[in-house]
């Protein structure tokens, strides 16, 4: 008769199989988009992928519960169990976000990472379900490690958005023949203030948004053709309407336009949504650019600026939870070892990861870099996270080594 520990392991294998089916289904869905399949048709492959992902998540959760029952403790005391937890959080984040927005386009990437993570867990990191060392038998195990797994899940999904953002950025640049500054750059505080002051001056002088063109000294009247397009675009764009109007009229200077976030969405994915910009589907077929499979696929996805926004939000939440992980670990170290910090390899790398994401969030809020640079920053943090987990944990001895794999 199968015991609870064996049942947990069997459930992990079943979850891997279900995630693999979901990954294939999501990939078929993306291939359909790349082949310019009509989006009016139901995306059956994506629906199969979502249903199978929900099934896999249920099996995954049962595997965690039975693992905890078999071990008689929280199921995240070693690397095998930690992997089960953070991959489950990855899936939970994906499913939860998809309830609010259609982000099925990241389903294949998320399930691929989960399958790889669980595959390494069962083939390399597996240990039997037993108790823990006395030093780990603390309520801080529940607090510190559980939040660390949540942070890892958040950073992992954020990295998926960052990777897609880089691909989308290159497609947009190829399609437009140049780097679309209004799409792929972020607004610095100084440029935002300058745009606001220009808009206020224009409103005082002319009394309507098109006054921005007058203030530039370039023309007294916005051309009728540009005016109709400007009005249609400005109603759907929340950020920096003055910069959008001036850009459409051909009067905005490069610096001000370059600091406007998502002024024009060149993908069409966000058309009609509040706070999202208009893409080629709304502006006309002449804006669609190259029609290769990759271009068609990326054209069905959100813009680079929208993907960057998703990455930023998840990274910001992950940074908060990672900060809590760092502080909780220091408190636990004080209780266990009599000192809060000792530059243990694990502690050091945890701090390095914190510094990378802190620098990313700070630069994103204050520096007028392109969104492409921020994506590299986010991916660097994710790579540091992987190095901390798979290299430091396994190959560099330290105070955390007693927990084993």
Steps between C-alpha positions, in 0.01 A plus 500: 500500500630845408587716798445876517859586404482282188162650415653848518777400260250341260294820506809699408555280194133533407526878530808501275308302237205740517726806480668347195163459326413859590833623364438322169148644479622853568773455238242386243296809581801726444580325173145569388547868576831500314330348194250786502206288601190712538465610860124501454510122526506346849853434620434137584864413560533785751182383673641147523822643638318694770281206600799267519697758699220519756503120522878495539483769768252287695728197479794720594320629809404148605864396464602780737231414754582129502871579522434709809290223653770241431773718651290627789602861435478783248597364155780745419798401715737388220570580136263237365211637701603861437482428127154350539390816679642770276387326180152472649507874574605564139193316375274663760621846396442420133151363561409783735610773261321330214173538687537877457681529167552260213867407541476153351782601266751435782350159575752304296796678663364467853415132464838435336682650801279301736563173313875565501497591869299196603707278271820609673328459836399136450821398319768688696360660814269227627533395865267287707239665719653515846518743788735796519813586693423638848631841396240512222215393726370852549200708406743709296511211253135572427556874466842544343502219245138528390545867411827416323315251278236762419772751408668246274171433323438872446849565364472197269175618338642853477798357311262342248349842430849652474608242244188555290549874528845476343363297209209740454734798512713361217193419291364851551835654410525288184143578401532873550851526359627664817471475874150636578593730785141568599447127547821357639617775733383596843407841625747664737366731766662806345353435157161430654506835677610674180215343302251602767623860498484514121145370507397757759654783295327376187166482679535857624591638158276303268248337728518148354761220468597592145649813650812292561577537131469876524734513801774327302497783245487252216145558377188687594258225419515124521424357152153355468621148419736500793237659722251216450765241572624694801152520649441126448834412653485742792169359622659158544834605645516610862868589519630835372226598253689816410804305387280269293326793331825678431657182366209436263520858378874463446593765756609321817870509574682168529580525869143566609353234274763247609392527860135422439395154613307292248385797297427285197448127527622359170361152560126548514471270801382770732262683270185605673619436854515783749855619551637306204603644168378446148677254270504438125171313510334828598718742300495313172668215318780727380636508855531124524855480363668166416272199472731209592386237752688661789369845411144368476536317831643801683244721330228306682668559837514815712753771423851505644398777738205297629717193552754715683223630724403143596864419574537811712188435707589140575860594578385775735281257695778242495745759632275570798465131584873442442578783740280329757686175430832673565383659825329183624814300422710741706262468794504121473882503480510702822285237672687202352862613483514797735569755227271656236754515219825318431557530124421134453500418123123463501454824692739683270327387181159577645627853561648519148161412353336764719749763379441414133123532526530811719721661235256392228200654675691817590632546146160433353348778713774759453714434192383562144631171366332304225268221604735256329771576757256441784415159355868404509513621858204282598651198325831560679316482832334176394833347397646599837202329662569179306869516589411540866268202488678247281867594546538652846264251665668195349865582443596765759498379862360726769273516802202413280659176379362291784158501339644288218347499154 
